[in-house]
Amino acid sequence: MTHAHQHAARHGAHHDHQHGSAAQAEILDLDAQVLAEHIAAVTAWLPVRTAPHQIVDLGCGTGAGTFALLTRFPEAHVTAVDSSAEHLRSLREKARAQGMEGRVRTVQADLDAERPDLGTPDLVWASASMHHMADPDRTMREVHDTLVPGGLFAVVELAGFPRFLPEDAPHDRPGLEERCHAASDRFHAEHVPHRGADWGPRLTAAGFTVEGERTLTVDIEGSRDEAIGRYALASLQGIRGSVADALSAEDLAALDRLLDTDGPHSILARDDLVVRTERTVWAARRD
């Protein structure tokens, strides 16, 4: 539940459930690796009044936000909430490997269907999870009532899927990636209506005082890190399932050539990849 990419992976018609979950986990882990500096910048910006001791990570996935918060606030404990048992298992394994298992509690819950006991946190973090909620406004009101007075709610969203390819790529179908994104945006407008929302007014309506909003631009040169090739591959694999029916036969064939890791046109063989996207964070206070 933690990433814009994940929804495409979840809806990919060519994934069975198990493969889909594994693909989601891979994208989430690569996202955490490639965008680690940007996640750290968001946690550093949070306008906390005092260092939080109890944090809740809503829609934690495999733990990108959880571990960034544990690093940023070394005295804190995190309750990590997600609907995926596989993601939570991965998070617990990472916590053990990093010697942080005593600072993490995992809770498996579908927040659209149940209200788990999350204690009284000082900080609630929701990264790319609010737009997946069936009723995010209700969830925000519940978060407001759960927080201690003066507590902070951080809502983080990516501006859609990252871009990886130059505009003139691939040479036989230039602009392919933008056409994939346009088709993906149409798909998500129907299936994920809250994606791209302006969360500021909705947080205010839920009783919060919005104390800050910040957008970070992500622009990473791919030549520095081979993980970016795998990130691009996993992301475009995830998108494929939601756009295949909307693309021309020529575009779909070109996309499949990029995704063929054994072929000469594989995206992994390119040396001109970048990661371009934006990440926006809203910081809202319970008065």
N, C-alpha and C positions, 0 to 999 in steps of 0.2 A: 504493500500500500504506500510506499514512500517515494515514488518517483514518477515523473511524467512518462518516462519510457515504459514504465512497468505496465501501464494500462494497455499499450500496444502489444506487449509481449503476452499479456493475459488474454487478449482477444485474437492473437495470431491463430489463424485457422489451421496452420500447418504444425502447431505444437500440440502434443497431448499434454495432459495436466502435469505430469511429472517433469517432462522436458521444459514445459513452460515455467514451472517454478524454478528449475535450475537456471534457465535463461534469465529470469528476473534477478536471481541472486547474483549471477555473473555481472549483469549490468549495474546493479547496486554497488557491488564491490569495486568495479572499475570506476564508477562515478566517484566513490569515496577516494580512490587512489588518485585519479586524475585531477579532481577538483578539491583536493585536501586543503590547499592554501586558501581557497575561496570560502570553504566551510569554516575554517579557522578565523577568517576575517569577519564573517558574520557573527560568530560567537564572541569575538573580541569587541564588536560594536555594541552588543546588547547593553541597554542602559539600566543595568541592575543597580539597586541602591546599596545592597550588601551582598556578599557572595552567597548564592543559594546553597542550601544543604539538601533539599529534597527537590528533585527534578523529575518530570514526566516527559518521555519522548513518545508522542502519539503517532503511530504508523512508523515505527522505528526501522522496519526493514531489517537489513543485516547489520545495522549499527553505525552508519556513518556519523549521524548526529550524536548518538549516544557517546561514542568515544571522543568526539571533538569536545563535547560538554564535560566529560570526565577529565579531559586534559586541561580545559580552560578553568575548571573549578575543582581543584584537587581535593577539597574537603567534601564534595557532594556525593550523594548516592542517586542513581537513576533508576526509575521504574520504566522499563521499555515495553511498549504495548504494540502488538501487531496481530493481524488475523492469521498469519502464516506460521504454522509450527516449524516448518523448515527454516524460515528466516530467523526465528528465535533460537533455534538450535545452533545455527551458525554464529549468532551473536554471543551465545553463552560460551562456545568454543573459543572465540576470539578473546572474550573476557578472561578466560582461564589462561590462555597463552600470554596475555599481557599482565597477569597477576592482579586483575581487577575484579575477579568474580565476587569478592565481598562487597563491591560497591554497585552491583547491578542486580535488579530483580526483573524477571520477565513475566509478562502477563499476556496470554493469548486471548484475544477478544475481538469480536466484530462490533465496532462502535456504533454501527447502525442498528444493531439488534439488542445490545446489552450495555449496562453501565457498570463496569468493574470498579472495585474500590481502589482508588488511586491515592488515598491518603489526603494530606493537605500540602501540596507542593508550593515551593516558592517560585518555581519557574516551570512553565509548560512549553514544550517545543514541538511544533508540527511542521515538518519539512516535506512538501509535495504530497501531503496526505489529505488536507482539507478538501481539495477539489474532488477527491474520490468519494466523499461522504454523500449519502442520499439526502441528508438534511444537515448541512454544515452549520446553519444558523442555530439549530438546537444544540449541536455539539459545542459551539462557542459559548452559548449560555451556560451549559453544564461545566465547561472549563472555568468560566467566570466564577461560578459558585463553588468550585473545587479549590481554587487558588486561595492562599492566605491573603488577607487585606494587604495591599501594597505589592502583591505578587505580579509577575510578568508573564504574558503570553506572547511567544514569538511564532509568527506564521511566516514560513519561507516557501516561495514558489519559484520554479524555473519558468522562463518564457518559452514554453514548448520544448521541442527536441533540439539538441545542439546541431549545428551545421559542422560538417567535416571536410567537404570537398571544395575545390576551387569552382568558381561559377562556370568555367568552360569545360568542366569534367562531367562524365567521361568524354573522350574525344569524339566518339560516335553518337552520343546523345547529350550534348552540353545542356546544362540546366536541369539535369535529371533530379538532383537532390531537392531543388526548390519545388518541382512538380510533385515529388513524393510528399513533401511537407504540406503542400496545398491540399492534397488528397487526405493526408492524415488529419489536418485541421478540420476538414469537413466531417470526417468520421467522428472525431472527438466532440465536435459541436453537437452531434446527435447523441452520442453515448456518454459523454462526460461534460454536462452542461455547465458545471462550475469552474472548469479549467479556464484560466485567464481572468478570473474575477478580480475586481478591485476590493480587497478585503478590508480596507480602512473603514468605509461607511458601515460595513456589516459588523465589524468589531465594535464600533460605536453603538450600533443598534442593540448589540448583545450586552451593553452595560460597561464596556471598557473605555478608558481614555487612551487614545492612540498617541504615544509619546514620540514615535519616530517611524520613518519609512525610508528605506535606502535601497537603491538598485546597484548591484555590482556587475560590471561588464566582464565577461569571461572571454579571453582571446589568447589561446595557448598554441604555440607552434608545435606541430606534431613531431618534428624531427628530434625533439629532446627526449622522447619517451615512447618506447615500443608499446606501452600499454594503450596509447591513444589509438593505434591501429586496431587493437582488440576491442576497444571501447566503440569505435566507429562500426566495426563489424557487428558486434552484439546489438547496437542500437538500430542499425539498418535491418538486421534480421528481425528485430522486434517490430519495426514499422511495417515490414513487408506484409504481414498477415492482414493489416487493416487497410492497406492501399492496393493490394493486388488486383481487385476487381475494378478499381477506378483508373488504373494506368493503361496506356496503350500497350499493345503486344510488344512493340519495339522497346518501350521504356521498361517493361517488366523483364524482358530478356536482358537488357543492359544492367538492370539492378541485379539479376541473378548472376551475371558475369562478375560483378563486383563481390558478390557473396560467395562465389566459388573459390574457396581457399586454395584449391589445387590448380586453378586456372591461371593463365598469364595476365588476366585483368583483375585479379584479386585486389580488394582494397588493402589487404595486408602488404602488398608489394609496392604500394605508393609511398613516395617520399615527400608529398606535398600536402599532407593532412594537417588540419588545425582543429581546435575546438572553439566554436563561437556560440555564445548564448548569453543570457542575462539571468541573474538571480535577484529576486526582490524579497526583502524582509520587512515585515510590520512588527513593531514592538508595542504591545498594548498592556496597560496597567489596570489591575483591579484596585479601585480607590478604597 
